[in-house]
Amino acid sequence: MPDYQEMYLHLMRETEKAIRILVKAQQDCEELYLREAGPALRILPSASRQAEPPEKSTTAE
């Protein structure tokens, strides 16, 4: 008869290894991304700040 407890424990250990490998790969890629010098960012004025505010409607609802 198969040892189901050992099969389960083996599966959980190997699954944990796989998760750790994936998390490490993601963290490595995030570090590489953060090290890259990206283009300088500029904040441009929005179109709504430049435009005149809309006039209030005088019609009753």
C-alpha distance matrix in Angstrom:
0.0 3.8 6.5 8.7 11.6 12.0 11.8 14.4 16.5 16.7 17.9 20.4 21.7 22.3 23.8 26.1 27.2 28.1 30.0 31.9 32.9 34.2 36.1 37.7 38.7 40.3 42.1 43.4 44.8 46.4 48.1 49.4 50.8 52.5 54.1 55.7 59.4 59.7 63.1 65.4 65.0 68.1 68.4 70.8 72.7 71.3 73.5 73.6 75.2 78.0 78.7 81.0 79.3 79.5 82.4 81.6 82.0 84.9 83.9 82.8 79.6
3.8 0.0 3.8 5.7 8.8 8.7 8.1 10.9 13.0 12.9 14.1 16.7 18.0 18.5 20.0 22.4 23.4 24.3 26.3 28.1 29.0 30.4 32.3 33.8 34.9 36.5 38.3 39.6 41.0 42.6 44.3 45.6 47.0 48.7 50.3 51.9 55.5 55.9 59.3 61.6 61.3 64.4 64.8 67.2 69.1 67.8 70.0 70.2 71.8 74.5 75.4 77.7 76.0 76.4 79.3 78.6 79.1 82.1 81.2 80.2 77.0
6.5 3.8 0.0 3.8 5.5 5.5 6.3 8.8 10.2 10.7 12.4 14.5 15.6 16.7 18.4 20.2 21.5 22.8 24.5 26.1 27.4 28.9 30.5 32.0 33.4 35.0 36.5 37.9 39.5 41.0 42.4 44.0 45.5 46.9 48.5 50.4 54.0 54.5 57.9 60.1 59.8 62.9 63.3 65.8 67.7 66.5 68.9 69.0 70.4 73.2 74.2 76.4 74.8 75.2 78.1 77.4 78.1 81.0 80.2 79.2 76.1
8.7 5.7 3.8 0.0 3.8 5.4 4.9 6.0 8.5 9.7 10.4 12.2 14.1 15.3 16.2 18.2 20.0 20.9 22.3 24.3 25.7 26.9 28.4 30.2 31.6 32.8 34.4 36.1 37.5 38.8 40.5 42.1 43.4 44.8 46.6 48.4 52.0 52.3 55.6 57.7 57.2 60.2 60.4 62.9 64.7 63.4 65.7 65.7 67.2 70.0 70.9 73.1 71.4 71.8 74.6 73.8 74.5 77.4 76.5 75.5 72.4
11.6 8.8 5.5 3.8 0.0 3.8 5.4 5.1 6.1 8.5 9.9 10.6 12.3 14.3 15.2 16.5 18.5 20.0 21.0 22.6 24.5 25.8 26.9 28.6 30.4 31.6 32.9 34.7 36.4 37.4 38.9 40.8 42.1 43.3 45.1 47.1 50.6 51.1 54.5 56.4 56.0 59.0 59.2 61.7 63.6 62.4 64.8 64.8 66.1 69.0 70.0 72.2 70.4 70.9 73.8 73.0 73.8 76.7 76.0 74.9 71.9
12.0 8.7 5.5 5.4 3.8 0.0 3.8 5.4 5.1 6.0 8.5 9.8 10.4 12.2 14.0 15.2 16.5 18.3 19.9 21.1 22.6 24.4 25.7 27.0 28.7 30.3 31.6 33.0 34.9 36.2 37.5 39.2 40.8 42.1 43.6 45.6 49.2 49.9 53.4 55.4 55.2 58.4 58.8 61.4 63.5 62.4 65.0 65.1 66.3 69.1 70.3 72.6 71.0 71.7 74.6 74.0 75.0 78.0 77.4 76.5 73.5
11.8 8.1 6.3 4.9 5.4 3.8 0.0 3.8 5.5 5.2 6.2 8.7 10.0 10.7 12.2 14.3 15.5 16.6 18.3 20.1 21.3 22.7 24.4 25.9 27.2 28.8 30.4 31.8 33.3 34.8 36.4 37.8 39.2 40.8 42.4 44.2 47.8 48.3 51.7 53.8 53.6 56.7 57.2 59.7 61.7 60.6 63.0 63.2 64.6 67.3 68.3 70.7 69.2 69.7 72.7 72.2 73.0 76.0 75.4 74.5 71.5
14.4 10.9 8.8 6.0 5.1 5.4 3.8 0.0 3.8 5.4 5.1 6.2 8.7 10.0 10.4 12.3 14.3 15.3 16.4 18.4 20.1 21.1 22.4 24.3 25.8 27.0 28.5 30.3 31.7 32.9 34.6 36.3 37.5 38.9 40.8 42.6 46.1 46.4 49.8 51.8 51.3 54.4 54.6 57.1 59.0 57.8 60.3 60.3 61.7 64.5 65.5 67.8 66.1 66.7 69.6 69.0 69.8 72.8 72.1 71.3 68.2
16.5 13.0 10.2 8.5 6.1 5.1 5.5 3.8 0.0 3.8 5.4 5.1 6.1 8.6 9.7 10.5 12.4 14.3 15.3 16.6 18.5 20.1 21.0 22.6 24.5 25.8 26.9 28.6 30.5 31.6 32.9 34.8 36.3 37.4 39.1 41.2 44.7 45.3 48.8 50.7 50.4 53.5 53.9 56.6 58.6 57.6 60.2 60.3 61.5 64.3 65.5 67.8 66.2 67.0 70.0 69.4 70.4 73.5 73.0 72.2 69.3
16.7 12.9 10.7 9.7 8.5 6.0 5.2 5.4 3.8 0.0 3.8 5.5 5.2 6.2 8.5 9.9 10.7 12.4 14.3 15.5 16.8 18.6 20.1 21.3 22.9 24.6 25.9 27.2 29.0 30.5 31.8 33.4 35.0 36.4 37.9 39.8 43.4 44.1 47.6 49.8 49.7 52.9 53.5 56.2 58.4 57.5 60.0 60.4 61.6 64.3 65.5 68.0 66.6 67.4 70.5 70.1 71.2 74.3 73.9 73.2 70.3
17.9 14.1 12.4 10.4 9.9 8.5 6.2 5.1 5.4 3.8 0.0 3.8 5.5 5.3 6.0 8.5 9.9 10.5 12.2 14.3 15.4 16.5 18.3 20.0 21.2 22.6 24.3 25.8 27.2 28.6 30.3 31.8 33.1 34.7 36.4 38.1 41.7 42.1 45.5 47.7 47.4 50.6 51.1 53.6 55.7 54.6 57.1 57.4 58.8 61.4 62.6 65.0 63.6 64.3 67.4 67.0 67.9 71.1 70.6 69.9 67.0
20.4 16.7 14.5 12.2 10.6 9.8 8.7 6.2 5.1 5.5 3.8 0.0 3.8 5.5 5.0 6.1 8.6 9.9 10.4 12.3 14.3 15.3 16.3 18.2 20.0 21.0 22.4 24.2 25.8 26.8 28.5 30.3 31.5 32.8 34.6 36.6 40.1 40.5 43.9 45.9 45.5 48.6 49.0 51.6 53.6 52.7 55.2 55.4 56.6 59.4 60.6 63.0 61.5 62.3 65.3 64.8 65.9 69.0 68.6 67.9 65.1
21.7 18.0 15.6 14.1 12.3 10.4 10.0 8.7 6.1 5.2 5.5 3.8 0.0 3.8 5.5 5.1 6.3 8.8 10.0 10.7 12.6 14.5 15.5 16.6 18.6 20.2 21.2 22.7 24.7 25.9 27.1 28.9 30.5 31.7 33.2 35.3 38.9 39.7 43.2 45.2 45.1 48.4 49.0 51.8 54.0 53.2 56.0 56.3 57.3 60.0 61.4 63.9 62.6 63.6 66.7 66.4 67.6 70.8 70.6 70.0 67.3
22.3 18.5 16.7 15.3 14.3 12.2 10.7 10.0 8.6 6.2 5.3 5.5 3.8 0.0 3.8 5.4 5.0 6.3 8.7 9.9 10.7 12.5 14.3 15.4 16.7 18.6 20.1 21.2 22.9 24.5 25.9 27.3 28.9 30.5 31.9 33.7 37.3 38.0 41.5 43.8 43.8 47.2 47.9 50.6 52.9 52.2 54.8 55.3 56.4 59.0 60.4 63.0 61.9 62.8 66.0 65.9 67.1 70.3 70.1 69.6 66.9
23.8 20.0 18.4 16.2 15.2 14.0 12.2 10.4 9.7 8.5 6.0 5.0 5.5 3.8 0.0 3.8 5.4 5.1 6.2 8.7 9.9 10.7 12.3 14.2 15.4 16.6 18.4 20.0 21.3 22.7 24.4 26.0 27.2 28.7 30.5 32.2 35.8 36.2 39.5 41.7 41.5 44.7 45.2 47.8 50.0 49.1 51.6 52.1 53.3 55.9 57.2 59.7 58.5 59.3 62.5 62.3 63.4 66.7 66.3 65.9 63.2
26.1 22.4 20.2 18.2 16.5 15.2 14.3 12.3 10.5 9.9 8.5 6.1 5.1 5.4 3.8 0.0 3.8 5.4 5.1 6.2 8.7 10.0 10.5 12.2 14.3 15.4 16.4 18.3 20.1 21.0 22.5 24.4 25.8 26.9 28.7 30.7 34.2 34.8 38.3 40.2 40.1 43.3 43.8 46.6 48.8 48.1 50.9 51.2 52.2 54.9 56.4 58.9 57.6 58.6 61.8 61.6 62.9 66.1 66.0 65.6 63.0
27.2 23.4 21.5 20.0 18.5 16.5 15.5 14.3 12.4 10.7 9.9 8.6 6.3 5.0 5.4 3.8 0.0 3.8 5.5 5.2 6.3 8.8 10.0 10.6 12.4 14.4 15.4 16.5 18.6 20.1 21.1 22.7 24.5 25.8 27.1 29.2 32.8 33.7 37.3 39.4 39.6 42.9 43.8 46.7 49.1 48.6 51.4 52.0 52.9 55.4 57.1 59.7 58.7 59.9 63.1 63.1 64.6 67.9 67.8 67.6 65.1
28.1 24.3 22.8 20.9 20.0 18.3 16.6 15.3 14.3 12.4 10.5 9.9 8.8 6.3 5.1 5.4 3.8 0.0 3.8 5.4 5.1 6.3 8.7 9.9 10.7 12.5 14.3 15.4 16.8 18.5 20.1 21.3 22.8 24.5 26.0 27.7 31.3 31.8 35.3 37.6 37.7 41.1 41.9 44.6 47.0 46.4 49.0 49.7 50.8 53.2 54.8 57.5 56.5 57.5 60.9 60.9 62.2 65.6 65.5 65.3 62.8
30.0 26.3 24.5 22.3 21.0 19.9 18.3 16.4 15.3 14.3 12.2 10.4 10.0 8.7 6.2 5.1 5.5 3.8 0.0 3.8 5.4 5.1 6.1 8.5 9.9 10.6 12.2 14.2 15.5 16.5 18.4 20.1 21.1 22.5 24.5 26.2 29.7 30.1 33.5 35.6 35.4 38.6 39.3 42.0 44.3 43.6 46.3 46.8 47.8 50.4 51.9 54.5 53.4 54.5 57.8 57.8 59.1 62.5 62.4 62.2 59.6
31.9 28.1 26.1 24.3 22.6 21.1 20.1 18.4 16.6 15.5 14.3 12.3 10.7 9.9 8.7 6.2 5.2 5.4 3.8 0.0 3.8 5.5 5.1 6.0 8.5 9.9 10.5 12.1 14.2 15.3 16.4 18.3 19.9 21.0 22.5 24.7 28.2 29.0 32.6 34.6 34.7 38.0 38.9 41.8 44.2 43.8 46.7 47.4 48.1 50.7 52.4 55.1 54.1 55.4 58.7 58.8 60.4 63.8 63.9 63.8 61.4
32.9 29.0 27.4 25.7 24.5 22.6 21.3 20.1 18.5 16.8 15.4 14.3 12.6 10.7 9.9 8.7 6.3 5.1 5.4 3.8 0.0 3.8 5.6 5.2 6.2 8.7 10.0 10.6 12.4 14.3 15.4 16.6 18.5 20.1 21.3 23.1 26.8 27.6 31.2 33.5 33.9 37.4 38.5 41.4 44.0 43.7 46.5 47.4 48.2 50.5 52.3 55.2 54.4 55.8 59.2 59.5 61.0 64.5 64.7 64.7 62.4
34.2 30.4 28.9 26.9 25.8 24.4 22.7 21.1 20.1 18.6 16.5 15.3 14.5 12.5 10.7 10.0 8.8 6.3 5.1 5.5 3.8 0.0 3.8 5.4 5.1 6.2 8.6 9.9 10.7 12.3 14.3 15.4 16.6 18.4 20.2 21.6 25.2 25.6 29.1 31.3 31.4 34.8 35.8 38.5 41.0 40.5 43.2 44.1 45.0 47.4 49.1 51.9 51.1 52.3 55.7 56.0 57.5 61.0 61.1 61.2 58.8
36.1 32.3 30.5 28.4 26.9 25.7 24.4 22.4 21.0 20.1 18.3 16.3 15.5 14.3 12.3 10.5 10.0 8.7 6.1 5.1 5.6 3.8 0.0 3.8 5.5 5.1 6.2 8.6 9.9 10.5 12.3 14.3 15.3 16.5 18.5 20.4 23.8 24.3 27.8 29.7 29.7 33.0 33.8 36.7 39.2 38.8 41.7 42.4 43.1 45.6 47.4 50.1 49.3 50.6 54.0 54.3 55.9 59.3 59.6 59.6 57.3
37.7 33.8 32.0 30.2 28.6 27.0 25.9 24.3 22.6 21.3 20.0 18.2 16.6 15.4 14.2 12.2 10.6 9.9 8.5 6.0 5.2 5.4 3.8 0.0 3.8 5.4 5.1 6.1 8.6 9.8 10.5 12.3 14.2 15.3 16.6 18.8 22.3 23.4 27.0 29.0 29.5 33.0 34.2 37.2 39.9 39.8 42.8 43.8 44.3 46.6 48.7 51.5 50.9 52.5 55.9 56.3 58.1 61.6 62.0 62.2 60.1
38.7 34.9 33.4 31.6 30.4 28.7 27.2 25.8 24.5 22.9 21.2 20.0 18.6 16.7 15.4 14.3 12.4 10.7 9.9 8.5 6.2 5.1 5.5 3.8 0.0 3.8 5.5 5.1 6.3 8.6 9.9 10.7 12.4 14.3 15.5 17.0 20.7 21.5 25.1 27.5 28.0 31.6 33.0 35.8 38.6 38.5 41.4 42.6 43.2 45.4 47.3 50.3 49.9 51.4 54.9 55.5 57.2 60.8 61.1 61.5 59.4
40.3 36.5 35.0 32.8 31.6 30.3 28.8 27.0 25.8 24.6 22.6 21.0 20.2 18.6 16.6 15.4 14.4 12.5 10.6 9.9 8.7 6.2 5.1 5.4 3.8 0.0 3.8 5.4 5.2 6.2 8.7 9.9 10.5 12.3 14.4 15.8 19.2 19.5 23.0 25.2 25.3 28.8 29.9 32.7 35.4 35.1 38.0 39.0 39.7 42.0 43.9 46.8 46.2 47.7 51.2 51.8 53.5 57.0 57.4 57.7 55.6
42.1 38.3 36.5 34.4 32.9 31.6 30.4 28.5 26.9 25.9 24.3 22.4 21.2 20.1 18.4 16.4 15.4 14.3 12.2 10.5 10.0 8.6 6.2 5.1 5.5 3.8 0.0 3.8 5.4 5.0 6.2 8.7 9.8 10.5 12.4 14.6 17.9 18.8 22.4 24.2 24.5 28.0 29.2 32.2 35.0 35.0 38.1 39.1 39.5 41.8 43.9 46.8 46.3 48.0 51.4 52.0 54.0 57.5 58.1 58.4 56.5
43.4 39.6 37.9 36.1 34.7 33.0 31.8 30.3 28.6 27.2 25.8 24.2 22.7 21.2 20.0 18.3 16.5 15.4 14.2 12.1 10.6 9.9 8.6 6.1 5.1 5.4 3.8 0.0 3.8 5.4 5.1 6.3 8.7 10.0 10.7 12.8 16.4 17.7 21.5 23.6 24.5 28.1 29.8 32.8 35.8 36.1 39.2 40.5 40.8 42.8 45.1 48.2 47.9 49.7 53.2 54.1 56.1 59.6 60.3 60.8 59.0
44.8 41.0 39.5 37.5 36.4 34.9 33.3 31.7 30.5 29.0 27.2 25.8 24.7 22.9 21.3 20.1 18.6 16.8 15.5 14.2 12.4 10.7 9.9 8.6 6.3 5.2 5.4 3.8 0.0 3.8 5.4 5.0 6.2 8.6 9.9 11.0 14.6 15.3 18.9 21.3 22.0 25.7 27.3 30.2 33.2 33.4 36.2 37.7 38.2 40.1 42.3 45.4 45.3 47.0 50.6 51.5 53.4 57.0 57.7 58.3 56.5
46.4 42.6 41.0 38.8 37.4 36.2 34.8 32.9 31.6 30.5 28.6 26.8 25.9 24.5 22.7 21.0 20.1 18.5 16.5 15.3 14.3 12.3 10.5 9.8 8.6 6.2 5.0 5.4 3.8 0.0 3.8 5.4 5.0 6.2 8.7 10.2 13.3 13.9 17.4 19.3 19.7 23.2 24.6 27.6 30.5 30.7 33.8 35.1 35.4 37.5 39.7 42.7 42.5 44.3 47.8 48.7 50.7 54.3 55.0 55.6 53.9
48.1 44.3 42.4 40.5 38.9 37.5 36.4 34.6 32.9 31.8 30.3 28.5 27.1 25.9 24.4 22.5 21.1 20.1 18.4 16.4 15.4 14.3 12.3 10.5 9.9 8.7 6.2 5.1 5.4 3.8 0.0 3.8 5.4 5.1 6.2 8.9 12.1 13.6 17.3 19.0 20.0 23.6 25.4 28.6 31.6 32.2 35.5 36.8 36.8 38.8 41.3 44.3 44.2 46.3 49.8 50.8 53.0 56.6 57.5 58.2 56.6
49.4 45.6 44.0 42.1 40.8 39.2 37.8 36.3 34.8 33.4 31.8 30.3 28.9 27.3 26.0 24.4 22.7 21.3 20.1 18.3 16.6 15.4 14.3 12.3 10.7 9.9 8.7 6.3 5.0 5.4 3.8 0.0 3.8 5.5 5.2 6.6 10.2 11.8 15.6 17.9 19.3 23.1 25.2 28.2 31.5 32.2 35.2 36.9 37.0 38.7 41.2 44.4 44.6 46.6 50.2 51.4 53.6 57.2 58.2 59.0 57.5
50.8 47.0 45.5 43.4 42.1 40.8 39.2 37.5 36.3 35.0 33.1 31.5 30.5 28.9 27.2 25.8 24.5 22.8 21.1 19.9 18.5 16.6 15.3 14.2 12.4 10.5 9.8 8.7 6.2 5.0 5.4 3.8 0.0 3.8 5.5 5.5 8.7 9.2 12.9 15.2 16.1 19.8 21.8 24.7 27.9 28.5 31.5 33.2 33.4 35.1 37.5 40.7 40.9 42.9 46.5 47.7 49.9 53.5 54.5 55.4 53.9
52.5 48.7 46.9 44.8 43.3 42.1 40.8 38.9 37.4 36.4 34.7 32.8 31.7 30.5 28.7 26.9 25.8 24.5 22.5 21.0 20.1 18.4 16.5 15.3 14.3 12.3 10.5 10.0 8.6 6.2 5.1 5.5 3.8 0.0 3.8 5.5 7.8 8.9 12.5 14.0 14.9 18.5 20.4 23.7 26.8 27.7 30.9 32.4 32.2 34.1 36.7 39.8 39.9 42.2 45.7 46.9 49.3 52.8 54.0 54.9 53.5
54.1 50.3 48.5 46.6 45.1 43.6 42.4 40.8 39.1 37.9 36.4 34.6 33.2 31.9 30.5 28.7 27.1 26.0 24.5 22.5 21.3 20.2 18.5 16.6 15.5 14.4 12.4 10.7 9.9 8.7 6.2 5.2 5.5 3.8 0.0 3.8 6.3 8.9 12.5 14.2 16.0 19.7 22.1 25.3 28.6 29.8 33.1 34.8 34.4 36.0 38.9 42.0 42.4 44.8 48.4 49.7 52.2 55.8 57.0 58.0 56.8
55.7 51.9 50.4 48.4 47.1 45.6 44.2 42.6 41.2 39.8 38.1 36.6 35.3 33.7 32.2 30.7 29.2 27.7 26.2 24.7 23.1 21.6 20.4 18.8 17.0 15.8 14.6 12.8 11.0 10.2 8.9 6.6 5.5 5.5 3.8 0.0 3.8 5.9 9.6 11.9 14.0 17.8 20.5 23.4 26.9 28.1 31.1 33.2 32.9 34.2 37.0 40.4 41.0 43.2 46.9 48.5 50.9 54.5 55.7 56.9 55.7
59.4 55.5 54.0 52.0 50.6 49.2 47.8 46.1 44.7 43.4 41.7 40.1 38.9 37.3 35.8 34.2 32.8 31.3 29.7 28.2 26.8 25.2 23.8 22.3 20.7 19.2 17.9 16.4 14.6 13.3 12.1 10.2 8.7 7.8 6.3 3.8 0.0 3.8 6.7 8.6 11.3 14.9 17.9 20.8 24.4 26.0 29.0 31.2 30.6 31.7 34.8 38.1 38.9 41.4 45.0 46.8 49.3 52.9 54.4 55.8 54.8
59.7 55.9 54.5 52.3 51.1 49.9 48.3 46.4 45.3 44.1 42.1 40.5 39.7 38.0 36.2 34.8 33.7 31.8 30.1 29.0 27.6 25.6 24.3 23.4 21.5 19.5 18.8 17.7 15.3 13.9 13.6 11.8 9.2 8.9 8.9 5.9 3.8 0.0 3.8 6.5 8.5 12.2 15.2 17.8 21.4 22.7 25.6 28.0 27.6 28.7 31.5 34.9 35.8 38.1 41.8 43.6 46.0 49.7 51.0 52.5 51.5
63.1 59.3 57.9 55.6 54.5 53.4 51.7 49.8 48.8 47.6 45.5 43.9 43.2 41.5 39.5 38.3 37.3 35.3 33.5 32.6 31.2 29.1 27.8 27.0 25.1 23.0 22.4 21.5 18.9 17.4 17.3 15.6 12.9 12.5 12.5 9.6 6.7 3.8 0.0 3.8 6.2 9.5 12.8 15.0 18.7 20.3 23.0 25.6 25.2 25.9 28.8 32.3 33.5 35.9 39.5 41.6 44.0 47.7 49.2 50.9 50.1
65.4 61.6 60.1 57.7 56.4 55.4 53.8 51.8 50.7 49.8 47.7 45.9 45.2 43.8 41.7 40.2 39.4 37.6 35.6 34.6 33.5 31.3 29.7 29.0 27.5 25.2 24.2 23.6 21.3 19.3 19.0 17.9 15.2 14.0 14.2 11.9 8.6 6.5 3.8 0.0 3.8 6.6 10.2 12.7 16.3 18.4 21.4 23.8 22.9 23.6 26.8 30.1 31.4 34.0 37.6 39.7 42.4 45.9 47.6 49.3 48.8
65.0 61.3 59.8 57.2 56.0 55.2 53.6 51.3 50.4 49.7 47.4 45.5 45.1 43.8 41.5 40.1 39.6 37.7 35.4 34.7 33.9 31.4 29.7 29.5 28.0 25.3 24.5 24.5 22.0 19.7 20.0 19.3 16.1 14.9 16.0 14.0 11.3 8.5 6.2 3.8 0.0 3.8 6.8 9.5 13.1 14.9 18.1 20.3 19.5 20.5 23.6 26.9 27.9 30.5 34.1 36.1 38.7 42.3 44.0 45.6 45.0
68.1 64.4 62.9 60.2 59.0 58.4 56.7 54.4 53.5 52.9 50.6 48.6 48.4 47.2 44.7 43.3 42.9 41.1 38.6 38.0 37.4 34.8 33.0 33.0 31.6 28.8 28.0 28.1 25.7 23.2 23.6 23.1 19.8 18.5 19.7 17.8 14.9 12.2 9.5 6.6 3.8 0.0 3.8 6.2 9.7 12.1 15.2 17.4 16.3 17.0 20.3 23.5 24.8 27.6 31.1 33.3 36.1 39.5 41.4 43.2 42.9
68.4 64.8 63.3 60.4 59.2 58.8 57.2 54.6 53.9 53.5 51.1 49.0 49.0 47.9 45.2 43.8 43.8 41.9 39.3 38.9 38.5 35.8 33.8 34.2 33.0 29.9 29.2 29.8 27.3 24.6 25.4 25.2 21.8 20.4 22.1 20.5 17.9 15.2 12.8 10.2 6.8 3.8 0.0 3.8 6.6 8.9 12.3 14.1 12.9 14.1 17.3 20.4 21.4 24.2 27.6 29.7 32.6 36.0 37.9 39.7 39.4
70.8 67.2 65.8 62.9 61.7 61.4 59.7 57.1 56.6 56.2 53.6 51.6 51.8 50.6 47.8 46.6 46.7 44.6 42.0 41.8 41.4 38.5 36.7 37.2 35.8 32.7 32.2 32.8 30.2 27.6 28.6 28.2 24.7 23.7 25.3 23.4 20.8 17.8 15.0 12.7 9.5 6.2 3.8 0.0 3.8 6.2 9.1 11.5 10.4 11.0 14.2 17.5 18.9 21.6 25.1 27.4 30.2 33.7 35.6 37.6 37.5
72.7 69.1 67.7 64.7 63.6 63.5 61.7 59.0 58.6 58.4 55.7 53.6 54.0 52.9 50.0 48.8 49.1 47.0 44.3 44.2 44.0 41.0 39.2 39.9 38.6 35.4 35.0 35.8 33.2 30.5 31.6 31.5 27.9 26.8 28.6 26.9 24.4 21.4 18.7 16.3 13.1 9.7 6.6 3.8 0.0 3.8 6.6 8.4 6.7 7.5 10.8 13.9 15.2 18.1 21.5 23.9 26.8 30.2 32.3 34.4 34.4
71.3 67.8 66.5 63.4 62.4 62.4 60.6 57.8 57.6 57.5 54.6 52.7 53.2 52.2 49.1 48.1 48.6 46.4 43.6 43.8 43.7 40.5 38.8 39.8 38.5 35.1 35.0 36.1 33.4 30.7 32.2 32.2 28.5 27.7 29.8 28.1 26.0 22.7 20.3 18.4 14.9 12.1 8.9 6.2 3.8 0.0 3.8 5.4 5.5 6.9 9.1 12.3 13.2 15.6 19.2 21.4 24.1 27.6 29.4 31.4 31.3
73.5 70.0 68.9 65.7 64.8 65.0 63.0 60.3 60.2 60.0 57.1 55.2 56.0 54.8 51.6 50.9 51.4 49.0 46.3 46.7 46.5 43.2 41.7 42.8 41.4 38.0 38.1 39.2 36.2 33.8 35.5 35.2 31.5 30.9 33.1 31.1 29.0 25.6 23.0 21.4 18.1 15.2 12.3 9.1 6.6 3.8 0.0 3.8 5.5 5.3 6.3 9.9 11.2 13.2 16.8 19.4 21.8 25.3 27.1 29.4 29.4
73.6 70.2 69.0 65.7 64.8 65.1 63.2 60.3 60.3 60.4 57.4 55.4 56.3 55.3 52.1 51.2 52.0 49.7 46.8 47.4 47.4 44.1 42.4 43.8 42.6 39.0 39.1 40.5 37.7 35.1 36.8 36.9 33.2 32.4 34.8 33.2 31.2 28.0 25.6 23.8 20.3 17.4 14.1 11.5 8.4 5.4 3.8 0.0 3.8 5.4 5.2 7.8 8.1 10.2 13.9 16.1 18.7 22.2 24.1 26.2 26.3
75.2 71.8 70.4 67.2 66.1 66.3 64.6 61.7 61.5 61.6 58.8 56.6 57.3 56.4 53.3 52.2 52.9 50.8 47.8 48.1 48.2 45.0 43.1 44.3 43.2 39.7 39.5 40.8 38.2 35.4 36.8 37.0 33.4 32.2 34.4 32.9 30.6 27.6 25.2 22.9 19.5 16.3 12.9 10.4 6.7 5.5 5.5 3.8 0.0 3.8 5.7 7.8 8.6 11.8 15.0 17.3 20.4 23.7 26.0 28.1 28.4
78.0 74.5 73.2 70.0 69.0 69.1 67.3 64.5 64.3 64.3 61.4 59.4 60.0 59.0 55.9 54.9 55.4 53.2 50.4 50.7 50.5 47.4 45.6 46.6 45.4 42.0 41.8 42.8 40.1 37.5 38.8 38.7 35.1 34.1 36.0 34.2 31.7 28.7 25.9 23.6 20.5 17.0 14.1 11.0 7.5 6.9 5.3 5.4 3.8 0.0 3.8 6.7 9.1 12.0 15.1 18.1 21.0 24.1 26.5 29.0 29.7
78.7 75.4 74.2 70.9 70.0 70.3 68.3 65.5 65.5 65.5 62.6 60.6 61.4 60.4 57.2 56.4 57.1 54.8 51.9 52.4 52.3 49.1 47.4 48.7 47.3 43.9 43.9 45.1 42.3 39.7 41.3 41.2 37.5 36.7 38.9 37.0 34.8 31.5 28.8 26.8 23.6 20.3 17.3 14.2 10.8 9.1 6.3 5.2 5.7 3.8 0.0 3.8 6.4 8.7 11.8 14.9 17.6 20.8 23.1 25.7 26.4
81.0 77.7 76.4 73.1 72.2 72.6 70.7 67.8 67.8 68.0 65.0 63.0 63.9 63.0 59.7 58.9 59.7 57.5 54.5 55.1 55.2 51.9 50.1 51.5 50.3 46.8 46.8 48.2 45.4 42.7 44.3 44.4 40.7 39.8 42.0 40.4 38.1 34.9 32.3 30.1 26.9 23.5 20.4 17.5 13.9 12.3 9.9 7.8 7.8 6.7 3.8 0.0 3.8 6.3 8.7 12.0 14.9 17.8 20.4 23.1 24.3
79.3 76.0 74.8 71.4 70.4 71.0 69.2 66.1 66.2 66.6 63.6 61.5 62.6 61.9 58.5 57.6 58.7 56.5 53.4 54.1 54.4 51.1 49.3 50.9 49.9 46.2 46.3 47.9 45.3 42.5 44.2 44.6 40.9 39.9 42.4 41.0 38.9 35.8 33.5 31.4 27.9 24.8 21.4 18.9 15.2 13.2 11.2 8.1 8.6 9.1 6.4 3.8 0.0 3.8 6.4 9.0 12.2 15.2 17.8 20.1 21.1
79.5 76.4 75.2 71.8 70.9 71.7 69.7 66.7 67.0 67.4 64.3 62.3 63.6 62.8 59.3 58.6 59.9 57.5 54.5 55.4 55.8 52.3 50.6 52.5 51.4 47.7 48.0 49.7 47.0 44.3 46.3 46.6 42.9 42.2 44.8 43.2 41.4 38.1 35.9 34.0 30.5 27.6 24.2 21.6 18.1 15.6 13.2 10.2 11.8 12.0 8.7 6.3 3.8 0.0 3.8 6.4 8.9 12.3 14.5 17.1 18.0
82.4 79.3 78.1 74.6 73.8 74.6 72.7 69.6 70.0 70.5 67.4 65.3 66.7 66.0 62.5 61.8 63.1 60.9 57.8 58.7 59.2 55.7 54.0 55.9 54.9 51.2 51.4 53.2 50.6 47.8 49.8 50.2 46.5 45.7 48.4 46.9 45.0 41.8 39.5 37.6 34.1 31.1 27.6 25.1 21.5 19.2 16.8 13.9 15.0 15.1 11.8 8.7 6.4 3.8 0.0 3.8 6.4 9.1 11.9 14.6 16.2
81.6 78.6 77.4 73.8 73.0 74.0 72.2 69.0 69.4 70.1 67.0 64.8 66.4 65.9 62.3 61.6 63.1 60.9 57.8 58.8 59.5 56.0 54.3 56.3 55.5 51.8 52.0 54.1 51.5 48.7 50.8 51.4 47.7 46.9 49.7 48.5 46.8 43.6 41.6 39.7 36.1 33.3 29.7 27.4 23.9 21.4 19.4 16.1 17.3 18.1 14.9 12.0 9.0 6.4 3.8 0.0 3.8 6.4 9.1 11.4 13.0
82.0 79.1 78.1 74.5 73.8 75.0 73.0 69.8 70.4 71.2 67.9 65.9 67.6 67.1 63.4 62.9 64.6 62.2 59.1 60.4 61.0 57.5 55.9 58.1 57.2 53.5 54.0 56.1 53.4 50.7 53.0 53.6 49.9 49.3 52.2 50.9 49.3 46.0 44.0 42.4 38.7 36.1 32.6 30.2 26.8 24.1 21.8 18.7 20.4 21.0 17.6 14.9 12.2 8.9 6.4 3.8 0.0 3.8 5.6 8.3 10.0
84.9 82.1 81.0 77.4 76.7 78.0 76.0 72.8 73.5 74.3 71.1 69.0 70.8 70.3 66.7 66.1 67.9 65.6 62.5 63.8 64.5 61.0 59.3 61.6 60.8 57.0 57.5 59.6 57.0 54.3 56.6 57.2 53.5 52.8 55.8 54.5 52.9 49.7 47.7 45.9 42.3 39.5 36.0 33.7 30.2 27.6 25.3 22.2 23.7 24.1 20.8 17.8 15.2 12.3 9.1 6.4 3.8 0.0 3.8 6.5 9.4
83.9 81.2 80.2 76.5 76.0 77.4 75.4 72.1 73.0 73.9 70.6 68.6 70.6 70.1 66.3 66.0 67.8 65.5 62.4 63.9 64.7 61.1 59.6 62.0 61.1 57.4 58.1 60.3 57.7 55.0 57.5 58.2 54.5 54.0 57.0 55.7 54.4 51.0 49.2 47.6 44.0 41.4 37.9 35.6 32.3 29.4 27.1 24.1 26.0 26.5 23.1 20.4 17.8 14.5 11.9 9.1 5.6 3.8 0.0 3.8 6.5
82.8 80.2 79.2 75.5 74.9 76.5 74.5 71.3 72.2 73.2 69.9 67.9 70.0 69.6 65.9 65.6 67.6 65.3 62.2 63.8 64.7 61.2 59.6 62.2 61.5 57.7 58.4 60.8 58.3 55.6 58.2 59.0 55.4 54.9 58.0 56.9 55.8 52.5 50.9 49.3 45.6 43.2 39.7 37.6 34.4 31.4 29.4 26.2 28.1 29.0 25.7 23.1 20.1 17.1 14.6 11.4 8.3 6.5 3.8 0.0 3.8
79.6 77.0 76.1 72.4 71.9 73.5 71.5 68.2 69.3 70.3 67.0 65.1 67.3 66.9 63.2 63.0 65.1 62.8 59.6 61.4 62.4 58.8 57.3 60.1 59.4 55.6 56.5 59.0 56.5 53.9 56.6 57.5 53.9 53.5 56.8 55.7 54.8 51.5 50.1 48.8 45.0 42.9 39.4 37.5 34.4 31.3 29.4 26.3 28.4 29.7 26.4 24.3 21.1 18.0 16.2 13.0 10.0 9.4 6.5 3.8 0.0
